[in-house]
């Protein structure tokens, strides 16, 4: 379910697994490894779930910063957690 009324999507577990594995491979290709810290700055969309699960799959720690936050708030959170990658 998305933020807007009527905004929804259906996905099977198999499709979700495929997307998560694909994105985990993208993260690995960017040098992300177990224990790395990642910030995710996305609205409530399917890609947010995929990004969180991909981080968990490879053992990277993730921090979700919701898209309504200002640039200064995002910057502060990135610096505080010492993240190595920002997903937007």
Secondary structure, 3 states (H helix, E strand, C coil): CCCCCCCCCCCCHHHHHHHHHHHHHHHHHCCCCCCCEEEECCCCCHHHHHHHHHHHHHCCEEEECCCCCCHHHHHHHHHHHCCCEEEC
